[in-house]
């Protein structure tokens, strides 16, 4: 009994910080804000990369890196749509990841509950 209790405590030593981070991301305004910042950074970098590629293509056919503003707006719009479509197409994978994260959260909570029960 003591060996299994010690094993649960050792597993919870790793799972508790992970579950606290999951709770922080999905239950606080700061966590939502942090995920929104990462999404915006991903959009900015992917749009920047597409504009850089288009600038290199323009450089290949002319002597300037200058891209028309219409192309920049088209690239930005198409990249935002592409990111949205990637998210939508990966919904089953995202659901699996969320289920895995919440399973970790549940295991950590149950280990804490068992630990407090055995201590009392």
Biotite code that builds the C-alpha atoms (Angstrom):
import biotite.structure as struc

atoms = struc.array([
    struc.Atom([0.000, 0.000, 0.000], chain_id="A", res_id=1, res_name="UNK", atom_name="CA", element="C"),
    struc.Atom([2.783, 2.413, 0.906], chain_id="A", res_id=2, res_name="UNK", atom_name="CA", element="C"),
    struc.Atom([4.665, 1.609, -2.292], chain_id="A", res_id=3, res_name="UNK", atom_name="CA", element="C"),
    struc.Atom([1.672, 2.458, -4.486], chain_id="A", res_id=4, res_name="UNK", atom_name="CA", element="C"),
    struc.Atom([1.051, 5.613, -2.443], chain_id="A", res_id=5, res_name="UNK", atom_name="CA", element="C"),
    struc.Atom([4.666, 6.701, -2.947], chain_id="A", res_id=6, res_name="UNK", atom_name="CA", element="C"),
    struc.Atom([4.370, 5.947, -6.672], chain_id="A", res_id=7, res_name="UNK", atom_name="CA", element="C"),
    struc.Atom([1.249, 8.132, -6.887], chain_id="A", res_id=8, res_name="UNK", atom_name="CA", element="C"),
    struc.Atom([3.050, 10.946, -5.076], chain_id="A", res_id=9, res_name="UNK", atom_name="CA", element="C"),
    struc.Atom([5.988, 10.695, -7.478], chain_id="A", res_id=10, res_name="UNK", atom_name="CA", element="C"),
    struc.Atom([3.653, 10.759, -10.491], chain_id="A", res_id=11, res_name="UNK", atom_name="CA", element="C"),
    struc.Atom([1.755, 13.694, -9.041], chain_id="A", res_id=12, res_name="UNK", atom_name="CA", element="C"),
    struc.Atom([5.050, 15.541, -8.523], chain_id="A", res_id=13, res_name="UNK", atom_name="CA", element="C"),
    struc.Atom([5.224, 15.741, -12.327], chain_id="A", res_id=14, res_name="UNK", atom_name="CA", element="C"),
    struc.Atom([1.504, 15.968, -13.103], chain_id="A", res_id=15, res_name="UNK", atom_name="CA", element="C"),
    struc.Atom([0.579, 18.742, -10.667], chain_id="A", res_id=16, res_name="UNK", atom_name="CA", element="C"),
    struc.Atom([2.591, 21.571, -12.329], chain_id="A", res_id=17, res_name="UNK", atom_name="CA", element="C"),
    struc.Atom([1.360, 20.438, -15.750], chain_id="A", res_id=18, res_name="UNK", atom_name="CA", element="C"),
    struc.Atom([-2.259, 20.425, -14.569], chain_id="A", res_id=19, res_name="UNK", atom_name="CA", element="C"),
    struc.Atom([-1.817, 23.851, -12.945], chain_id="A", res_id=20, res_name="UNK", atom_name="CA", element="C"),
    struc.Atom([-0.507, 25.194, -16.257], chain_id="A", res_id=21, res_name="UNK", atom_name="CA", element="C"),
    struc.Atom([-3.459, 23.658, -18.129], chain_id="A", res_id=22, res_name="UNK", atom_name="CA", element="C"),
    struc.Atom([-5.851, 25.251, -15.641], chain_id="A", res_id=23, res_name="UNK", atom_name="CA", element="C"),
    struc.Atom([-4.065, 28.575, -16.062], chain_id="A", res_id=24, res_name="UNK", atom_name="CA", element="C"),
    struc.Atom([-4.365, 28.460, -19.863], chain_id="A", res_id=25, res_name="UNK", atom_name="CA", element="C"),
    struc.Atom([-8.001, 27.420, -20.063], chain_id="A", res_id=26, res_name="UNK", atom_name="CA", element="C"),
    struc.Atom([-9.614, 29.097, -17.040], chain_id="A", res_id=27, res_name="UNK", atom_name="CA", element="C"),
    struc.Atom([-8.022, 32.527, -16.618], chain_id="A", res_id=28, res_name="UNK", atom_name="CA", element="C"),
    struc.Atom([-8.160, 35.686, -18.677], chain_id="A", res_id=29, res_name="UNK", atom_name="CA", element="C"),
    struc.Atom([-4.367, 35.799, -18.679], chain_id="A", res_id=30, res_name="UNK", atom_name="CA", element="C"),
    struc.Atom([-4.241, 32.312, -20.180], chain_id="A", res_id=31, res_name="UNK", atom_name="CA", element="C"),
    struc.Atom([-6.712, 33.254, -22.903], chain_id="A", res_id=32, res_name="UNK", atom_name="CA", element="C"),
    struc.Atom([-4.690, 36.399, -23.562], chain_id="A", res_id=33, res_name="UNK", atom_name="CA", element="C"),
    struc.Atom([-1.466, 34.382, -23.788], chain_id="A", res_id=34, res_name="UNK", atom_name="CA", element="C"),
    struc.Atom([-3.003, 31.953, -26.307], chain_id="A", res_id=35, res_name="UNK", atom_name="CA", element="C"),
    struc.Atom([-4.365, 34.905, -28.308], chain_id="A", res_id=36, res_name="UNK", atom_name="CA", element="C"),
    struc.Atom([-0.906, 36.494, -28.384], chain_id="A", res_id=37, res_name="UNK", atom_name="CA", element="C"),
    struc.Atom([0.582, 33.240, -29.709], chain_id="A", res_id=38, res_name="UNK", atom_name="CA", element="C"),
    struc.Atom([-2.105, 33.055, -32.403], chain_id="A", res_id=39, res_name="UNK", atom_name="CA", element="C"),
    struc.Atom([-1.455, 36.652, -33.456], chain_id="A", res_id=40, res_name="UNK", atom_name="CA", element="C"),
    struc.Atom([2.313, 36.048, -33.533], chain_id="A", res_id=41, res_name="UNK", atom_name="CA", element="C"),
    struc.Atom([1.755, 32.977, -35.694], chain_id="A", res_id=42, res_name="UNK", atom_name="CA", element="C"),
    struc.Atom([-0.371, 35.034, -38.091], chain_id="A", res_id=43, res_name="UNK", atom_name="CA", element="C"),
    struc.Atom([2.163, 37.879, -38.231], chain_id="A", res_id=44, res_name="UNK", atom_name="CA", element="C"),
    struc.Atom([5.100, 35.572, -38.902], chain_id="A", res_id=45, res_name="UNK", atom_name="CA", element="C"),
    struc.Atom([3.278, 33.528, -41.527], chain_id="A", res_id=46, res_name="UNK", atom_name="CA", element="C"),
    struc.Atom([2.093, 36.686, -43.322], chain_id="A", res_id=47, res_name="UNK", atom_name="CA", element="C"),
    struc.Atom([5.614, 38.113, -43.113], chain_id="A", res_id=48, res_name="UNK", atom_name="CA", element="C"),
    struc.Atom([7.070, 34.948, -44.573], chain_id="A", res_id=49, res_name="UNK", atom_name="CA", element="C"),
    struc.Atom([4.618, 34.958, -47.495], chain_id="A", res_id=50, res_name="UNK", atom_name="CA", element="C"),
    struc.Atom([5.377, 38.641, -48.179], chain_id="A", res_id=51, res_name="UNK", atom_name="CA", element="C"),
    struc.Atom([9.114, 37.903, -48.083], chain_id="A", res_id=52, res_name="UNK", atom_name="CA", element="C"),
    struc.Atom([8.667, 35.076, -50.582], chain_id="A", res_id=53, res_name="UNK", atom_name="CA", element="C"),
    struc.Atom([6.612, 37.335, -52.864], chain_id="A", res_id=54, res_name="UNK", atom_name="CA", element="C"),
    struc.Atom([9.274, 40.073, -52.560], chain_id="A", res_id=55, res_name="UNK", atom_name="CA", element="C"),
    struc.Atom([11.935, 37.609, -53.664], chain_id="A", res_id=56, res_name="UNK", atom_name="CA", element="C"),
    struc.Atom([9.770, 36.633, -56.630], chain_id="A", res_id=57, res_name="UNK", atom_name="CA", element="C"),
    struc.Atom([9.402, 40.306, -57.572], chain_id="A", res_id=58, res_name="UNK", atom_name="CA", element="C"),
    struc.Atom([13.153, 40.725, -57.227], chain_id="A", res_id=59, res_name="UNK", atom_name="CA", element="C"),
    struc.Atom([13.623, 37.846, -59.659], chain_id="A", res_id=60, res_name="UNK", atom_name="CA", element="C"),
    struc.Atom([11.606, 39.558, -62.393], chain_id="A", res_id=61, res_name="UNK", atom_name="CA", element="C"),
    struc.Atom([12.543, 43.187, -61.684], chain_id="A", res_id=62, res_name="UNK", atom_name="CA", element="C"),
    struc.Atom([15.175, 45.181, -59.863], chain_id="A", res_id=63, res_name="UNK", atom_name="CA", element="C"),
    struc.Atom([13.027, 46.216, -56.873], chain_id="A", res_id=64, res_name="UNK", atom_name="CA", element="C"),
    struc.Atom([11.750, 44.463, -53.795], chain_id="A", res_id=65, res_name="UNK", atom_name="CA", element="C"),
    struc.Atom([8.708, 46.744, -53.759], chain_id="A", res_id=66, res_name="UNK", atom_name="CA", element="C"),
    struc.Atom([5.427, 44.833, -53.770], chain_id="A", res_id=67, res_name="UNK", atom_name="CA", element="C"),
    struc.Atom([2.177, 46.582, -54.732], chain_id="A", res_id=68, res_name="UNK", atom_name="CA", element="C"),
    struc.Atom([-0.150, 47.263, -51.789], chain_id="A", res_id=69, res_name="UNK", atom_name="CA", element="C"),
    struc.Atom([-2.881, 45.195, -53.426], chain_id="A", res_id=70, res_name="UNK", atom_name="CA", element="C"),
    struc.Atom([-0.627, 42.143, -53.365], chain_id="A", res_id=71, res_name="UNK", atom_name="CA", element="C"),
    struc.Atom([0.186, 42.723, -49.701], chain_id="A", res_id=72, res_name="UNK", atom_name="CA", element="C"),
    struc.Atom([-3.500, 42.926, -48.807], chain_id="A", res_id=73, res_name="UNK", atom_name="CA", element="C"),
    struc.Atom([-4.241, 39.815, -50.874], chain_id="A", res_id=74, res_name="UNK", atom_name="CA", element="C"),
    struc.Atom([-1.388, 37.903, -49.202], chain_id="A", res_id=75, res_name="UNK", atom_name="CA", element="C"),
    struc.Atom([-2.553, 38.950, -45.725], chain_id="A", res_id=76, res_name="UNK", atom_name="CA", element="C"),
    struc.Atom([-6.173, 37.976, -46.427], chain_id="A", res_id=77, res_name="UNK", atom_name="CA", element="C"),
    struc.Atom([-5.291, 34.660, -48.015], chain_id="A", res_id=78, res_name="UNK", atom_name="CA", element="C"),
    struc.Atom([-2.916, 33.776, -45.174], chain_id="A", res_id=79, res_name="UNK", atom_name="CA", element="C"),
    struc.Atom([-5.558, 34.538, -42.528], chain_id="A", res_id=80, res_name="UNK", atom_name="CA", element="C"),
    struc.Atom([-8.029, 32.341, -44.427], chain_id="A", res_id=81, res_name="UNK", atom_name="CA", element="C"),
    struc.Atom([-5.390, 29.584, -44.750], chain_id="A", res_id=82, res_name="UNK", atom_name="CA", element="C"),
    struc.Atom([-4.698, 29.634, -41.002], chain_id="A", res_id=83, res_name="UNK", atom_name="CA", element="C"),
    struc.Atom([-8.432, 29.456, -40.283], chain_id="A", res_id=84, res_name="UNK", atom_name="CA", element="C"),
    struc.Atom([-8.832, 26.527, -42.659], chain_id="A", res_id=85, res_name="UNK", atom_name="CA", element="C"),
    struc.Atom([-5.857, 24.729, -41.083], chain_id="A", res_id=86, res_name="UNK", atom_name="CA", element="C"),
    struc.Atom([-7.458, 25.111, -37.659], chain_id="A", res_id=87, res_name="UNK", atom_name="CA", element="C"),
    struc.Atom([-10.813, 23.849, -38.931], chain_id="A", res_id=88, res_name="UNK", atom_name="CA", element="C"),
    struc.Atom([-9.251, 20.897, -40.734], chain_id="A", res_id=89, res_name="UNK", atom_name="CA", element="C"),
    struc.Atom([-7.337, 19.898, -37.593], chain_id="A", res_id=90, res_name="UNK", atom_name="CA", element="C"),
    struc.Atom([-10.360, 19.911, -35.256], chain_id="A", res_id=91, res_name="UNK", atom_name="CA", element="C"),
    struc.Atom([-10.207, 16.124, -34.601], chain_id="A", res_id=92, res_name="UNK", atom_name="CA", element="C"),
    struc.Atom([-6.538, 16.383, -33.618], chain_id="A", res_id=93, res_name="UNK", atom_name="CA", element="C"),
    struc.Atom([-7.222, 19.417, -31.430], chain_id="A", res_id=94, res_name="UNK", atom_name="CA", element="C"),
    struc.Atom([-10.080, 17.603, -29.695], chain_id="A", res_id=95, res_name="UNK", atom_name="CA", element="C"),
    struc.Atom([-7.776, 14.664, -29.013], chain_id="A", res_id=96, res_name="UNK", atom_name="CA", element="C"),
    struc.Atom([-5.146, 16.976, -27.540], chain_id="A", res_id=97, res_name="UNK", atom_name="CA", element="C"),
    struc.Atom([-7.761, 18.696, -25.344], chain_id="A", res_id=98, res_name="UNK", atom_name="CA", element="C"),
    struc.Atom([-9.038, 15.323, -24.111], chain_id="A", res_id=99, res_name="UNK", atom_name="CA", element="C"),
    struc.Atom([-5.476, 14.269, -23.295], chain_id="A", res_id=100, res_name="UNK", atom_name="CA", element="C"),
    struc.Atom([-4.824, 17.531, -21.416], chain_id="A", res_id=101, res_name="UNK", atom_name="CA", element="C"),
    struc.Atom([-8.009, 17.215, -19.400], chain_id="A", res_id=102, res_name="UNK", atom_name="CA", element="C"),
    struc.Atom([-7.202, 13.568, -18.654], chain_id="A", res_id=103, res_name="UNK", atom_name="CA", element="C"),
    struc.Atom([-3.907, 14.746, -17.159], chain_id="A", res_id=104, res_name="UNK", atom_name="CA", element="C"),
    struc.Atom([-5.851, 17.319, -15.169], chain_id="A", res_id=105, res_name="UNK", atom_name="CA", element="C"),
    struc.Atom([-8.261, 14.662, -13.887], chain_id="A", res_id=106, res_name="UNK", atom_name="CA", element="C"),
    struc.Atom([-5.454, 12.273, -12.936], chain_id="A", res_id=107, res_name="UNK", atom_name="CA", element="C"),
    struc.Atom([-3.661, 14.962, -10.959], chain_id="A", res_id=108, res_name="UNK", atom_name="CA", element="C"),
    struc.Atom([-6.851, 15.956, -9.143], chain_id="A", res_id=109, res_name="UNK", atom_name="CA", element="C"),
    struc.Atom([-7.673, 12.352, -8.303], chain_id="A", res_id=110, res_name="UNK", atom_name="CA", element="C"),
    struc.Atom([-4.114, 11.739, -7.050], chain_id="A", res_id=111, res_name="UNK", atom_name="CA", element="C"),
    struc.Atom([-4.424, 14.794, -4.779], chain_id="A", res_id=112, res_name="UNK", atom_name="CA", element="C"),
    struc.Atom([-7.790, 13.556, -3.502], chain_id="A", res_id=113, res_name="UNK", atom_name="CA", element="C"),
    struc.Atom([-6.440, 10.074, -2.757], chain_id="A", res_id=114, res_name="UNK", atom_name="CA", element="C"),
    struc.Atom([-3.389, 11.581, -1.090], chain_id="A", res_id=115, res_name="UNK", atom_name="CA", element="C"),
    struc.Atom([-5.461, 13.759, 1.239], chain_id="A", res_id=116, res_name="UNK", atom_name="CA", element="C"),
    struc.Atom([-7.750, 10.791, 2.012], chain_id="A", res_id=117, res_name="UNK", atom_name="CA", element="C"),
    struc.Atom([-4.803, 8.569, 2.962], chain_id="A", res_id=118, res_name="UNK", atom_name="CA", element="C"),
    struc.Atom([-3.202, 11.283, 5.075], chain_id="A", res_id=119, res_name="UNK", atom_name="CA", element="C"),
    struc.Atom([-6.386, 11.738, 7.132], chain_id="A", res_id=120, res_name="UNK", atom_name="CA", element="C"),
])
